[in-house]
Structure formats: structure tokens, C-alpha cells
Amino acid sequence: MTLTAAAAVQQLLLATGLGGWLPGWQPWPYLLGAAPAWLIARPYWPRALGSWPVRPKCVALLRRVPVWAFVTAVLSLTVGVWAALQDDEPYIGHEEAVYANKARSWQDGTPDAGWGVYRPIGLPVLGRIALALHDDVGALRATTLVLTLLTLSVTYFAASRWTTPRQAVVTMLLLLSGLGFLRRVPEFLNDIGSTGLLLIVVFLLIRAQEKARSRALLIAPLVILAAFYLRYGVVGNLLAIAVAAVVVYGPRAWLAHWRHLTLAGIALLAGLVPHFVYAVHVTGSPLGVILYATEQAERDFIGDGLLYYLAIFPYRLAGDLGAVVMAAGTVVTWLAIRGIRRTRREHSGTPLRDDRRRAFLGTASLLIFVILGVATDGEPRFVYLPVILLTTLGVQYISELTARWSPQALLAIASLAGLTIFGTTQVVAHGAMPGPTSLSHSTVPVARQLSSKEPCLLVTGYEPEVGWYSGCGAVTYAQYSQMVPPRDTKISFILFERGRLQPDAAGLQRLIGSHPHTSRTIQTDGPLGTSTVITLTPGAGKGFHYGMSVSGLDKAG
């Protein structure tokens, strides 16, 4: 009880803006420490829960409130959190800028700085629509707010069918309270939206197995294609889901739907034809774009993503409270698999529907960690789907464990989750956002000063965000060394005192050669320090040698 009270007090302090006493504004995992003690004290639960401060009358009163009102409240809270965090991260970030540049390039022809062939087009398409309505960062981020609300709504819809509507509301609150999820809610990224689509796919597969003569498999290709074109990285998730479906339900259960599977496969392949044509055009192989996207993973060795997920599971994914519930969901997975094996071994009968569903959800979740951990580098935003699935299972398991005191227990979890949302919001604002925002204090002023109505190209280690705020084309130093710069274009090299991916003086000299150029400094308030901008004379072209040198740059970065 002491650790539980400490966790609640900690979240209260965070919610009121007093979390600066914690290193990096990171809350301590008190509840993870308390969970084993609660399990050991299980024989005393009736006495403890019987004296729980949440009285039955309070629970009865809340039961009179329709579920839709709670769902609306959670979605409204999401909008409020999204709006509040915009002030703490007013500048568009690196990954955001990549998609934003592409959307703007379709609108007005501005260069799509930072774009690569491995990037999916779904988010820029939505961004292009948003920019047509209002040309600013807020419009872009409002697009992903809609995707976030969609994902939370799908979470409620699916979880309410697998558990109960009120348990589904608790799952929504826990998801929103997790640092890994809430950190990306304010940003123009595709991870949360694609997660909602993947959750629909999981729901449709279960529907196909649990409802006779269901046509769910015929709908699945449309959702899969939407998820794929929104984010290519869903391929690993889909592979894990497919493997889990075959292992848990068995090949025969799926072959019984062979007609629907055949039609779904044909529709899926037809929808992928444009991607395959594009992939062959740019890489020479139908799978070239997917394989190229995997190669972009920033990992030291194959499997370091899996080690990362093992290191952060589950606390850094879902927070202190969510971690306990996710751990409970993992236990449910093991119990369900054991129940299926016992049924088949002892009774030679058909496993219970609930056991199969739980085993499928849990197995798919764990396989996603393994497949993505091996295929790419680890990031919390890549694994939102298993967080949702394990949280759903965990909420249901806790409800079953607490038996007739379940309403009080769920109300306590929901109350603490609601408090944690405000605490996590403060953690994001004061712990996670200051770094990217302070970096923008270096890059944005420089980019804005170099903005030009004439053709321009900026060479920098921060090409997407610099391209967005300048409106110029932007490439890295490595990319510039492999390209033939266009003539009649103003080319500038941007170097910071403490910048990244910058050449030393000798490397810079080789890039500039003997082109006529000018040099100036731009003072910034950000962590990168003073910027030195070297601008080539437009029209000089590459390969001209005038014997000029770059002075005063012993080390560029």
C-alpha cells in the first residue's frame, strides 16, 4: 500500500508541475515494485478491498453514467492534451519535416527535402489535404490528431467486444497515460494512425474465426492496404499477426475460409501493384523499397532492437501503471496457451473461444517485439499495437482476479490512469520536448535567414527541418558529394559549432573546390551554437577552380 500511495503522490506532483525533483522528469516505477507484494498478499485481498475507500455507492453512481460519455471524455481529454503540448514543441521536428516537405512539394512545388524512396506516401497525402485548408504546422498536426482519435476509438471498439465496454474505457485511459504513446500524440507522424488500422485487421481476423459466415476477411485487404501505404513498417506487424493466427487457430481453421482468403489475397495483390511497379522502377525489385527501408535502421547489429525492447519492457512503453497491466497481459497469454494445450491433451476437444482469442492477441504481441526487434532498430512508437493488445488482456485479467471487487479495482485503475495522463503530459513537456525544441532554436533561425524566392540548395546535417523552414532544397553533406548541383541555384553550406554529420576543414574544402564563395556567421540561442554559412556564387558550377580556400575552419564538426 505504501508503494501504491507513493506512486499516486508522485503522479500528483508531476501533474501539478512539481516533477523537477525527479532526474529528467522521469517517474520512479513504484507500482512495478508493489505488484509482486500485491500478489503475495492475495489471501488478504477480500479484507483490503472490502475496506477500499471507493464505496459501492460511488461505483453504482458511476454505473449510471452511459459509457459513451466516458469515451467522449477520454477523446476530449486527448484533444486538450494535444493542444497543450503544441506550445511546448512549436517547431516541426526532423521526422515530421520529411513528410511535411513532401506534402508541401505537392502543393506549391517546394523541394521535398529529406524525402527518400523508402518513405510511404500516405501521410503526405493527408498532409496535402490539410495544407490546402490551412498552410501551417498546426494543420499538419491536426491531421494526426484525427488519426490519434481514430486509433483510440478503434481501441475502445475492439476492446469492448473482447472484454466489456467499461473495461475498454480503462484500456483507453491506460494507453493515453503511457509515455511511449503520449510522446508522439502532438507530432505529424504515421505510427499512431497505422496502429489503429492494424488493430482493425486483428479485430477482423478474430471476427472471421468467432462468427459463423463472417465476411470480415473480405474487408481486411482494404484496411491492410491503407495501413501499408500509411507506413511501410507495418509489414513486420502483419507478419507477426499472420504467424500468430496460423499457430493459435491452426491451418485448418483458416482453410475453412479458403474462398474468402482467395478473394482477399487477390484484392491485396491488386492493391499492391502500384507499389510493386514503383519499387521495380526505383530499385529494380518488387520488394526493393521494403528491403531498402529495413536497411535504413539505425542499429549496431542485427537484434539490437530486440535487446532494446527487452530493456524497456514494459515500463518505458506504458509507464508505471500501464506496465503493471501489460505484465498482467503477458501472464494471460501464458495461461491461455497453457489452457489450450491442456484442453487438447486431456479432452481432445476444441479450445475455449476466449482462450484462443487471448492466446492469439498475446502471441501476436510478443512476436511483433521479436520480428521488429530483429528487422529494425527499437523505438516505442514502432510497437504501439502490442501495447494496446497486452493492456486489453491485462485489464480483463485484473478484473477477473479481483472478482466481485472488480468495479472498485477498475475504478481505482481508471482514476490513477486519469491522474497519470496529466503527469505524463508534464513529463513530455518538461522531459522529452525541451531537447528537440532547443535544437530548433539553432536550426530554425538559420533556415529562415537563408530563405529565398530564387532557387536555393542548403547542405546541412539537418536537411528536413532546414528545408521546411527555408523553403529551399536541402541535402546532407554525403548526398551533396554524390550529386551534380544544379546551375543557377544558390548553394549554401551550413555548419554549426556543435553540429552533426559535418565534414572537417579538409572535407569541406574538397566539396567547395575553388568555387567563388562568401562566408558569414549567424548567432543562435540553441545548443548547436554559432552557425557558419558558406554560400557559393550562383552559376559557378561544380568543377571550376579559382585557387580560393576556406579559412578559419580547423574543424567543422
LINLIN-V285667 format. One record per backbone hydrogen bond with DSSP energy under -0.5 kcal/mol. CO is the residue of the C=O (numbers start at 0). NH is the residue of the N-H. Records with the same first field share a line. If there is no record, write none. Layout:
CO: NH / NH
This chain:
0: 4
1: 5
2: 6
3: 7
4: 8
5: 9
6: 10
7: 11
8: 12
9: 13
10: 14
11: 15
12: 17
13: 16
17: 20
18: 21
21: 24
22: 25
24: 26
27: 29
28: 32
29: 33
30: 34
31: 35
32: 36
33: 37
34: 38
35: 39
36: 40
38: 41
40: 43
41: 44
43: 47
44: 48
45: 49
46: 50
47: 50
48: 51
52: 54
54: 57 / 58
55: 59
56: 60
57: 61
58: 62
59: 63
60: 63
61: 64
65: 68 / 69
66: 70
67: 71
68: 72
69: 73
70: 74
71: 75
72: 76
73: 77
74: 78
75: 79
76: 80
77: 81
78: 82
79: 83
80: 84
81: 85
82: 85 / 86
83: 86
84: 87 / 88
92: 96
93: 97
94: 98
95: 99
96: 100
97: 101
98: 102
99: 103
100: 104
101: 105
102: 106
103: 107 / 109
104: 108
110: 112
111: 114
115: 118
120: 124
121: 125
122: 126
123: 127
124: 128
125: 129
126: 130
127: 131
128: 132
129: 132 / 133
133: 135
135: 139
136: 140
137: 141
138: 142
139: 142 / 143
140: 144
141: 145
142: 146
143: 147
144: 148
145: 149
146: 150
147: 151
148: 152
149: 153
150: 154
151: 155
152: 156
153: 157
154: 158
155: 159
156: 160
157: 160 / 161
158: 162
163: 167
164: 168
165: 169
166: 170
167: 171
168: 172
169: 173
170: 174
171: 175
172: 176
173: 177
174: 177
177: 181
178: 182
180: 183 / 184
181: 184 / 185
183: 186
186: 188
189: 193
190: 194
191: 195
192: 196
193: 197
194: 198
195: 199
196: 200
197: 201
198: 202
199: 203
200: 204
201: 205
202: 206
203: 207
204: 208
205: 209
206: 210
209: 211
210: 213
214: 217 / 218
215: 218 / 219
216: 220
218: 221 / 222
219: 223
220: 224
221: 225
222: 226
223: 227
224: 228
225: 229
226: 230
228: 121
230: 233
231: 234
232: 235 / 236
233: 237
234: 238
235: 239
236: 240
237: 241
238: 242
239: 243
240: 244
241: 245
242: 246
243: 247
244: 248 / 249
245: 249
249: 253
250: 253 / 254
251: 255
253: 256
254: 257
256: 260
257: 261
258: 262
259: 263
260: 264
261: 265
262: 266
263: 267
264: 268
265: 269
266: 270
267: 271
268: 272
269: 272
271: 275
272: 276
273: 277
274: 278
275: 279
276: 280
277: 281
278: 282 / 283 / 284
279: 283
284: 287
286: 290
287: 291
288: 292
289: 293
290: 294
291: 295
292: 295
293: 296
296: 298
300: 303
302: 306
303: 307
304: 308
305: 309
306: 310
307: 311
308: 312
311: 315 / 316
313: 316 / 317
314: 318
316: 179
317: 321
318: 322
319: 323
320: 324
321: 325
322: 326
323: 327
324: 328
325: 329
326: 330
327: 331
328: 332
329: 333
330: 334
331: 335
332: 336
333: 337
334: 338
335: 339
336: 340
337: 341
338: 342
339: 343
340: 344
341: 345 / 346
342: 346 / 347 / 348
351: 355
352: 356
353: 357
354: 358
355: 359
356: 360
357: 361
358: 362
359: 363
360: 364
361: 365
362: 366
363: 367
364: 368
365: 369
366: 370
367: 371
368: 372
369: 373
370: 374
371: 375
372: 304 / 305
378: 381
379: 382
382: 386
383: 387
384: 388
385: 389
386: 390
387: 391
388: 392
389: 393
390: 394
391: 395
392: 396
393: 397
394: 398
395: 399
396: 400
397: 401
399: 402
401: 404
402: 405
404: 408
405: 409
406: 410
407: 411
408: 412
409: 413
410: 414
411: 415
412: 416
413: 417
414: 418
415: 419
416: 420
417: 421
418: 422
419: 423
420: 424
421: 425
422: 426
423: 427
424: 428
425: 429
426: 430 / 431
427: 432
431: 435
432: 436
433: 437
434: 438
435: 439
436: 440
438: 441 / 442
439: 443 / 444
440: 524 / 525
441: 445
442: 446
443: 447
444: 448
445: 449
447: 450
454: 489
455: 472
456: 491
457: 459 / 474
458: 493
461: 465
462: 466
463: 467
464: 468
465: 469
466: 470
469: 451
472: 457
473: 113
474: 459
475: 479
476: 480
477: 481
478: 481
479: 482
482: 484
485: 488
488: 490
489: 456
490: 535
491: 458 / 493
492: 494 / 533
494: 531
495: 498
503: 507
504: 508
505: 509
506: 510
507: 511
508: 512
511: 514
515: 536
517: 534
519: 532
521: 530
525: 528
527: 496 / 497
529: 496
530: 521 / 532
531: 494 / 533
532: 519 / 534
533: 492 / 535
534: 517
536: 539
540: 543
543: 513 / 545
548: 550
553: 504
